[in-house]
C-alpha cells in the first residue's frame, strides 16, 4: 500500500447545469474511469474517491483524509459557483489539499478582475467593457467577442458570440441574459490571431516549471466558422469544434515563448495560484499576444489542454497527475 490519497470529484448523481441536458454525460463518466486508471499507475500512492456530495461534508468532518487531491472542479453539489467553498471547508478542517485555495478560485472565476490584475502587472490584455445585468451595450469597435464574465467550460460561448455590429451585439447580449439571468457579460475586442495555452506545475521556489506551450490548431475547421473554443468543443461530439479542432506545439520564437512564461511567473503568486495552473493567450491581427484568462486548477481530464501539453513533453497522463500531486504535497507537507 502506498501513501493514502483521497480524491474529491463532482457528484455524477446530481444535476449539473453546465453540462448538456443538465446531467453528467457518458463522456464525463468516461473521464472519471480514465482518471482512476491513470492514478492507479502511480505506485507510490493509494487512492480512494469521494463523490457523494450528499454526505461529503459529513464524511470529511468525521473521517478526515490525510491528504486530498482536489479534482472537484464542478463545485459543491455541482454548483460551479461553490467550487471555492470545497477548499474553504478543507481549510476549516485543516486538511491539506492540492491546488489553489478559495481566494485564487474566486479571483480566477472573474475574468475581468484577472485581466485588471494582469494589466497592473504589465501583462497586455484585450480591450473590453464589463456589462452589468441591466447595462446597455456601449459603442465599440467590431468585430467583438461577447461572453459571460463568470462561467465555466465555455458556457455561453458559441459562434454567435462573435458579432460584427451593434444590432447583433444587442441581440446576443439579450440572448445571454435570457439564458444566464443576473450574470455580468464581457464585450471584448475579438483577437483573430493564434490562440495559445501555457501550463505551469510547481510553486515559486520549488521546481516551478512550464510545460510546452500549446497552440490551438483550427486548420481543419470550416473557414466560415469563427476561430474560438465554444461550448460545443467541450460537450458535443457532433460539433465541428469537437471533431475538427486539434492542438499542436506552438510555433513561436524563443523570445516570445520566454516573454509568455515570464508573464505567467509574474501573475502566479499575485493571483495566489498553487501547484498548477493554465494561462490562455491570443494574438491580435498584428501578432501581438494578449492574456485572455487564467485557470486555477485547470481540467484534470486525459484529453484536456494540460494533458496535451504534457504529451508534447513526452509525459503520460499519469506522469502529469503525479507531478501535480507531488508539488502539492511538498508545498503542504515539505515532502512528497
ABEGO torsion letter per residue (X at the ends): XBBBBBBBBBBAABBBAABBGGBBBAAAAAAAAAAAAAAAABAABBBBBBABAAAAAAAAAABBBABBBBABAAEBGGBAAAAAAAAAAAAAAGBBBBEBBAAAAAAAABAAAAAAAAAAAGBBBBBBBBBBAABBBBBBBOBBBBBBABBBGGBGBBAAABBABAAAAAAAAAAAAAABBGBBBBBBBBBABBBBBBBBBEBBGBGBBBBBBBBBBAAABBAABBBBBBAAAAABAABAAAAABBBBBBBBBAAAAAAAAAAAAAAAAAAGBBGBBBBBBBBBAAGBBBBABBBBGBBABAABAAAAAAAAAGBBAAAAAAAAAAAAAAAAAGBX
